[in-house]
């Protein structure tokens, strides 16, 4: 079998026209290079060089083989560079999934930072429901996911990412917009954007209102916080949404957000496929996501004058 060492010695001999000069280039002894080239001739059953005095002259077969050898060595060098980048975590692949609350802005921002420093990384990112992300994790099809609800499964491990309080959003000209804080009782009879009935937050928010005997007037049901914010603007209604989404769309949608009590919590968890090979890039991205969340939390506290963290 032809080896890379044989091809390197062969190409060096062709390019220098001398065994001794080829040996010098390769930092090998002259007998070692002679032996390597002889073994190549044996393996290929070709006469590659004619010996003329102290020089070697490539045969016609050698000239043809030289072109192919250079191509193969270039591909080998490329593989070596890719391997070096992988070891340095400058390249590789990464598959991530997140719920919409973090998937619209925070995760893309974190992925962007990773790709700017590691442009050869191949990232697949999906924003889907917690149940779908859990399915992918069970099937070991993602490196990690971010969900709001999980179920126990032996193929998945989980880690708390954080919990933050919902905020109350409304149009800037809404009658409650001047208040610094919104209480649940303020929303009794108020036009309200709820979440769809099979959503994880619908039951939580409904229970808050039920416990306080508060009955907002449901105008529409939204599938996520982004949709809820948009509907609130067009229907002059209020809604309870995650603050990360609200923070990004308030200005463009002409909305305001206010702290809300009693607390309605959004809890986020990392889920890891237990039997998928560990991906160092996943750990780097998770660290970046946590850093980005910390930055958002500080900005929210500055804007609202209170911490939303549980």
ROKOLNU-881081 format. One line per field, with one value per residue (C-alpha): residue number from 1; residue in three letters; x, y, z. Coordinates in nm, 3 decimals. Layout:
num <- NUM_...;
residu <- ALA_...;
c1 <- X_...;
c2 <- Y_...;
c3 <- Z_...;
***
This chain:
num <- 1_2_3_4_5_6_7_8_9_10_11_12_13_14_15_16_17_18_19_20_21_22_23_24_25_26_27_28_29_30_31_32_33_34_35_36_37_38_39_40_41_42_43_44_45_46_47_48_49_50_51_52_53_54_55_56_57_58_59_60_61_62_63_64_65_66_67_68_69_70_71_72_73_74_75_76_77_78_79_80_81_82_83_84_85_86_87_88_89_90_91_92_93_94_95_96_97_98_99_100_101_102_103_104_105_106_107_108_109_110_111_112_113_114_115_116_117_118_119_120_121_122_123_124_125_126_127_128_129_130_131_132_133_134_135_136_137_138_139_140_141_142_143_144_145_146_147_148_149_150_151_152_153_154_155_156_157_158_159_160_161_162_163_164_165_166_167_168_169_170_171_172_173_174_175_176_177_178_179_180_181_182_183_184_185_186_187_188_189_190_191_192_193_194_195_196_197_198_199_200_201_202_203_204_205_206_207_208_209_210_211_212_213_214_215_216_217_218_219_220_221_222_223_224_225_226_227_228_229_230_231_232_233_234_235_236_237_238_239_240_241_242_243_244_245_246_247_248_249_250_251_252_253_254_255_256_257_258_259_260_261_262_263_264_265_266_267_268_269_270_271_272_273_274_275_276_277_278_279_280_281_282_283_284_285_286_287_288_289_290_291_292_293_294_295_296_297_298_299_300_301_302_303_304_305_306_307_308_309_310;
residu <- UNK_UNK_UNK_UNK_UNK_UNK_UNK_UNK_UNK_UNK_UNK_UNK_UNK_UNK_UNK_UNK_UNK_UNK_UNK_UNK_UNK_UNK_UNK_UNK_UNK_UNK_UNK_UNK_UNK_UNK_UNK_UNK_UNK_UNK_UNK_UNK_UNK_UNK_UNK_UNK_UNK_UNK_UNK_UNK_UNK_UNK_UNK_UNK_UNK_UNK_UNK_UNK_UNK_UNK_UNK_UNK_UNK_UNK_UNK_UNK_UNK_UNK_UNK_UNK_UNK_UNK_UNK_UNK_UNK_UNK_UNK_UNK_UNK_UNK_UNK_UNK_UNK_UNK_UNK_UNK_UNK_UNK_UNK_UNK_UNK_UNK_UNK_UNK_UNK_UNK_UNK_UNK_UNK_UNK_UNK_UNK_UNK_UNK_UNK_UNK_UNK_UNK_UNK_UNK_UNK_UNK_UNK_UNK_UNK_UNK_UNK_UNK_UNK_UNK_UNK_UNK_UNK_UNK_UNK_UNK_UNK_UNK_UNK_UNK_UNK_UNK_UNK_UNK_UNK_UNK_UNK_UNK_UNK_UNK_UNK_UNK_UNK_UNK_UNK_UNK_UNK_UNK_UNK_UNK_UNK_UNK_UNK_UNK_UNK_UNK_UNK_UNK_UNK_UNK_UNK_UNK_UNK_UNK_UNK_UNK_UNK_UNK_UNK_UNK_UNK_UNK_UNK_UNK_UNK_UNK_UNK_UNK_UNK_UNK_UNK_UNK_UNK_UNK_UNK_UNK_UNK_UNK_UNK_UNK_UNK_UNK_UNK_UNK_UNK_UNK_UNK_UNK_UNK_UNK_UNK_UNK_UNK_UNK_UNK_UNK_UNK_UNK_UNK_UNK_UNK_UNK_UNK_UNK_UNK_UNK_UNK_UNK_UNK_UNK_UNK_UNK_UNK_UNK_UNK_UNK_UNK_UNK_UNK_UNK_UNK_UNK_UNK_UNK_UNK_UNK_UNK_UNK_UNK_UNK_UNK_UNK_UNK_UNK_UNK_UNK_UNK_UNK_UNK_UNK_UNK_UNK_UNK_UNK_UNK_UNK_UNK_UNK_UNK_UNK_UNK_UNK_UNK_UNK_UNK_UNK_UNK_UNK_UNK_UNK_UNK_UNK_UNK_UNK_UNK_UNK_UNK_UNK_UNK_UNK_UNK_UNK_UNK_UNK_UNK_UNK_UNK_UNK_UNK_UNK_UNK_UNK_UNK_UNK_UNK_UNK_UNK_UNK_UNK_UNK_UNK_UNK_UNK_UNK_UNK_UNK_UNK_UNK_UNK_UNK_UNK_UNK_UNK_UNK_UNK_UNK;
c1 <- 0.000_0.134_0.195_0.205_0.573_0.644_0.458_0.643_0.982_0.887_0.771_1.080_1.302_1.120_1.136_1.503_1.637_1.855_1.818_2.052_1.864_1.532_1.671_1.781_1.436_1.265_1.519_1.601_1.919_2.003_1.985_1.643_1.504_1.657_1.489_1.150_1.159_1.265_0.971_0.739_0.871_0.812_0.460_0.361_0.570_0.690_1.035_1.017_1.371_1.664_1.998_2.247_2.573_2.478_2.139_1.806_1.583_1.206_1.060_0.744_0.551_0.698_0.583_0.229_0.238_0.383_0.071_-0.153_0.083_0.078_-0.301_-0.323_-0.073_-0.271_-0.586_-0.395_-0.269_-0.624_-0.741_-0.456_-0.563_-0.924_-0.811_-0.605_-0.904_-1.122_-0.868_-0.862_-1.245_-1.229_-1.438_-1.690_-2.065_-2.329_-2.702_-2.911_-3.283_-3.467_-3.815_-3.921_-3.872_-3.495_-3.483_-3.579_-3.300_-3.079_-2.968_-2.904_-2.699_-2.490_-2.450_-2.335_-2.056_-1.943_-1.940_-1.750_-1.460_-1.506_-1.629_-1.580_-1.830_-2.145_-2.439_-2.795_-3.044_-3.418_-3.678_-3.959_-4.187_-4.056_-4.220_-4.056_-3.715_-3.757_-3.827_-3.505_-3.308_-3.452_-3.355_-3.002_-3.044_-2.926_-2.625_-2.849_-3.184_-3.351_-3.707_-3.963_-4.111_-3.954_-4.048_-3.826_-3.656_-3.353_-3.207_-3.206_-3.034_-3.136_-2.995_-3.170_-3.087_-3.286_-3.624_-3.754_-4.083_-4.327_-4.395_-4.721_-4.715_-4.957_-4.968_-4.804_-5.140_-5.314_-5.486_-5.250_-4.931_-4.847_-4.827_-4.492_-4.633_-4.932_-5.126_-5.345_-5.657_-5.582_-5.664_-6.016_-6.239_-5.942_-5.901_-5.640_-5.428_-5.404_-5.193_-5.333_-5.494_-5.237_-4.947_-4.739_-4.808_-5.185_-5.260_-5.017_-5.164_-5.524_-5.460_-5.320_-5.639_-5.864_-5.703_-5.764_-6.110_-5.986_-6.152_-5.974_-6.166_-5.987_-5.962_-5.739_-5.513_-5.146_-4.903_-4.605_-4.498_-4.402_-4.749_-4.907_-4.718_-4.827_-5.190_-5.180_-5.074_-5.346_-5.625_-5.526_-5.500_-5.261_-5.077_-4.829_-4.519_-4.159_-3.942_-3.669_-3.912_-4.079_-3.748_-3.674_-4.006_-4.134_-3.988_-4.091_-4.440_-4.493_-4.552_-4.444_-4.371_-4.431_-4.346_-4.641_-4.761_-4.819_-4.518_-4.571_-4.251_-4.086_-3.842_-3.586_-3.392_-3.105_-3.156_-2.874_-2.900_-2.739_-2.599_-2.474_-2.100_-2.004_-1.945_-1.700_-1.854_-2.187_-2.028_-1.877_-2.214_-2.395_-2.142_-2.203_-2.581_-2.552_-2.337_-2.592_-2.877_-2.687_-2.650_-3.022_-3.114_-2.907_-3.062_-3.412_-3.342_-3.211_-3.513_-3.780_-3.611_-3.650_-3.505_-3.718_-3.513_-3.663;
c2 <- 0.000_0.342_0.571_0.946_0.920_0.752_1.023_1.300_1.142_1.079_1.438_1.580_1.364_1.474_1.842_1.844_1.587_1.451_1.192_1.385_1.715_1.538_1.391_1.736_1.881_1.600_1.605_1.240_1.054_0.982_0.601_0.641_0.834_0.584_0.302_0.482_0.545_0.187_0.064_0.291_0.144_-0.205_-0.124_0.039_-0.198_0.104_0.224_0.585_0.711_0.654_0.697_0.914_0.963_1.148_1.261_1.090_1.151_1.093_0.851_0.925_0.716_0.927_1.252_1.119_0.983_1.311_1.509_1.264_1.250_1.631_1.629_1.359_1.537_1.862_1.679_1.519_1.860_1.991_1.704_1.781_2.146_2.046_1.816_2.096_2.329_2.067_2.024_2.401_2.408_2.639_2.404_2.127_2.085_2.173_2.100_2.309_2.359_2.609_2.727_3.055_3.264_3.231_3.117_3.441_3.662_3.528_3.201_3.357_3.629_3.369_3.155_3.464_3.524_3.161_3.176_3.504_3.343_2.999_3.066_2.705_2.571_2.419_2.513_2.384_2.577_2.517_2.708_2.470_2.359_2.196_1.864_1.854_1.944_1.671_1.421_1.521_1.487_1.141_1.038_1.179_1.409_1.737_1.836_2.018_2.189_2.462_2.396_2.532_2.196_1.851_1.498_1.238_1.007_0.784_0.906_1.272_1.461_1.813_2.122_2.435_2.738_2.998_3.134_3.483_3.661_3.747_4.111_4.278_4.444_4.692_4.971_5.299_5.476_5.215_5.343_5.136_5.239_5.518_5.280_5.155_4.818_4.606_4.388_4.101_4.278_4.569_4.336_4.240_4.292_4.421_4.314_4.039_3.826_3.474_3.182_2.885_2.627_2.355_2.591_2.544_2.897_2.903_2.689_2.885_3.224_3.103_2.975_3.314_3.488_3.216_3.230_3.606_3.589_3.808_3.772_3.947_3.966_3.729_3.885_3.627_3.330_3.349_3.063_3.249_3.578_3.739_3.683_3.798_4.128_4.193_4.113_4.336_4.628_4.583_4.502_4.763_4.481_4.360_4.030_3.851_3.749_3.652_3.963_3.855_3.861_4.178_4.359_4.312_4.410_4.689_4.972_4.848_4.753_5.072_4.876_4.916_4.650_4.661_4.433_4.213_4.057_3.797_3.647_3.432_3.240_3.137_2.855_2.739_2.414_2.273_1.918_1.694_1.368_1.121_0.881_1.126_1.189_1.499_1.803_2.060_2.329_2.274_2.360_2.676_2.784_2.714_2.931_3.209_3.175_3.205_3.516_3.670_3.593_3.765_4.074_4.075_4.034_4.338_4.548_4.445_4.537_4.879_4.940_4.825_4.928_4.579_4.233_3.982_3.686_3.438;
c3 <- 0.000_-0.099_0.198_0.245_0.336_0.002_-0.189_-0.006_-0.077_-0.441_-0.498_-0.329_-0.552_-0.867_-0.771_-0.667_-0.913_-0.635_-0.360_-0.135_-0.183_-0.130_0.193_0.306_0.236_0.428_0.713_0.649_0.563_0.201_0.250_0.412_0.113_-0.131_0.058_0.064_-0.312_-0.382_-0.175_-0.376_-0.701_-0.561_-0.442_-0.771_-0.987_-1.182_-1.276_-1.158_-1.203_-1.434_-1.260_-1.447_-1.260_-0.939_-1.058_-1.102_-1.402_-1.368_-1.621_-1.817_-1.566_-1.286_-1.446_-1.469_-1.114_-0.984_-1.076_-0.892_-0.595_-0.558_-0.567_-0.301_-0.078_-0.108_0.002_0.288_0.400_0.390_0.613_0.851_0.869_0.933_1.212_1.365_1.353_1.516_1.793_1.836_1.820_1.522_1.310_1.351_1.355_1.610_1.624_1.865_1.928_2.148_2.232_2.074_2.388_2.360_2.001_1.830_1.959_2.238_2.080_1.735_1.903_2.085_1.773_1.585_1.835_1.803_1.422_1.407_1.593_1.432_1.076_0.965_1.218_1.068_1.293_1.262_1.477_1.511_1.715_1.803_2.087_2.405_2.315_1.971_2.113_2.372_2.093_1.917_2.239_2.308_1.955_2.016_1.713_1.872_2.080_2.328_2.355_2.558_2.674_2.919_3.019_3.029_3.105_3.265_3.018_3.056_2.725_2.833_3.112_3.212_3.379_3.508_3.296_3.486_3.590_3.519_3.591_3.314_3.233_3.144_2.801_2.647_2.385_2.482_2.482_2.698_3.011_3.233_3.052_3.298_3.594_3.718_3.822_3.721_3.962_3.848_3.978_3.745_3.457_3.569_3.265_3.062_2.698_2.722_2.490_2.630_2.515_2.330_2.557_2.495_2.572_2.887_3.018_2.965_3.269_3.489_3.400_3.420_3.773_3.883_3.768_3.910_4.255_4.269_4.108_3.821_3.481_3.196_2.869_2.631_2.285_2.118_2.185_2.087_2.024_2.171_2.330_2.000_1.859_2.187_2.170_1.814_1.893_2.201_1.986_1.726_1.973_2.234_2.485_2.754_2.787_3.011_2.817_2.865_2.910_2.666_2.375_2.499_2.531_2.162_2.009_2.236_2.032_1.690_1.810_2.018_2.337_2.700_2.960_3.332_3.627_3.719_4.043_4.158_3.986_3.679_3.615_3.292_3.368_3.114_3.112_2.912_2.795_2.678_2.483_2.723_2.464_2.202_2.191_2.386_2.164_2.308_2.086_2.262_2.595_2.448_2.306_2.634_2.818_2.565_2.605_2.983_2.943_2.704_2.944_3.227_3.009_2.927_3.293_3.389_3.112_3.217_3.578_3.471_3.251_3.499_3.823_3.968_3.916_3.728_3.839_4.080;
***
